[in-house]
Amino acid sequence: MTGPARVTFALLLAACLAVPPSSSPPRPPERPVEPLDVLGDGPKVCDVISRRAVERALGLRFFVVHRTSATTAT
């Protein structure tokens, strides 16, 4: 091996050893998980579930709730 080839080999070897091997891709950063606060304060959907919880669960900011008349069994 001549001088320039030896230097090239040494540089390539150093570059390969400098990068740590990884068998799996890096893990994505963890997001903090917040509870949906289903029965929280504020406007409600169907008089029970908070509108904010429905927005977060469905990923929709605007949605329409169609109400039907309640029937009671006697």
C-alpha positions as a Python dict, from the first residue, in 0.01 Angstrom:
ca = {
    (1, 'M'): (0, 0, 0),
    (2, 'T'): (140, 337, -99),
    (3, 'G'): (130, 657, 107),
    (4, 'P'): (-187, 818, -40),
    (5, 'A'): (-375, 487, -41),
    (6, 'R'): (-279, 429, 321),
    (7, 'V'): (-404, 776, 420),
    (8, 'T'): (-730, 721, 229),
    (9, 'F'): (-778, 383, 398),
    (10, 'A'): (-710, 535, 742),
    (11, 'L'): (-960, 816, 681),
    (12, 'L'): (-1231, 575, 563),
    (13, 'L'): (-1169, 345, 858),
    (14, 'A'): (-1190, 636, 1102),
    (15, 'A'): (-1514, 757, 941),
    (16, 'C'): (-1671, 411, 964),
    (17, 'L'): (-1570, 366, 1326),
    (18, 'A'): (-1693, 713, 1424),
    (19, 'V'): (-2053, 632, 1328),
    (20, 'P'): (-2211, 399, 1585),
    (21, 'P'): (-2400, 108, 1433),
    (22, 'S'): (-2772, 105, 1494),
    (23, 'S'): (-3003, -184, 1424),
    (24, 'S'): (-3326, 14, 1454),
    (25, 'P'): (-3433, 364, 1353),
    (26, 'P'): (-3429, 631, 1622),
    (27, 'R'): (-3739, 647, 1841),
    (28, 'P'): (-3961, 950, 1794),
    (29, 'P'): (-3975, 1191, 2086),
    (30, 'E'): (-4249, 1107, 2332),
    (31, 'R'): (-4539, 1349, 2359),
    (32, 'P'): (-4699, 1400, 2694),
    (33, 'V'): (-5038, 1231, 2700),
    (34, 'E'): (-5316, 1437, 2851),
    (35, 'P'): (-5648, 1290, 2959),
    (36, 'L'): (-5945, 1389, 2744),
    (37, 'D'): (-6137, 1536, 3041),
    (38, 'V'): (-6463, 1400, 2904),
    (39, 'L'): (-6684, 1547, 3176),
    (40, 'G'): (-6498, 1879, 3200),
    (41, 'D'): (-6634, 2230, 3213),
    (42, 'G'): (-6747, 2421, 2908),
    (43, 'P'): (-6992, 2345, 2629),
    (44, 'K'): (-7126, 1992, 2616),
    (45, 'V'): (-7222, 1757, 2335),
    (46, 'C'): (-7532, 1551, 2410),
    (47, 'D'): (-7547, 1720, 2753),
    (48, 'V'): (-7273, 1492, 2889),
    (49, 'I'): (-6946, 1489, 2692),
    (50, 'S'): (-6738, 1807, 2668),
    (51, 'R'): (-6707, 1956, 2320),
    (52, 'R'): (-6329, 1989, 2363),
    (53, 'A'): (-6296, 1613, 2426),
    (54, 'V'): (-6487, 1536, 2106),
    (55, 'E'): (-6270, 1783, 1911),
    (56, 'R'): (-5951, 1618, 2037),
    (57, 'A'): (-6075, 1261, 1986),
    (58, 'L'): (-6200, 1319, 1631),
    (59, 'G'): (-5936, 1571, 1529),
    (60, 'L'): (-6208, 1807, 1407),
    (61, 'R'): (-6244, 2167, 1515),
    (62, 'F'): (-6588, 2217, 1359),
    (63, 'F'): (-6861, 1955, 1363),
    (64, 'V'): (-7240, 1950, 1379),
    (65, 'V'): (-7446, 1756, 1631),
    (66, 'H'): (-7793, 1658, 1517),
    (67, 'R'): (-8034, 1607, 1805),
    (68, 'T'): (-8348, 1402, 1793),
    (69, 'S'): (-8637, 1431, 2028),
    (70, 'A'): (-8610, 1209, 2331),
    (71, 'T'): (-8885, 956, 2384),
    (72, 'T'): (-8975, 826, 2725),
    (73, 'A'): (-9113, 482, 2788),
    (74, 'T'): (-9406, 460, 3026),
}
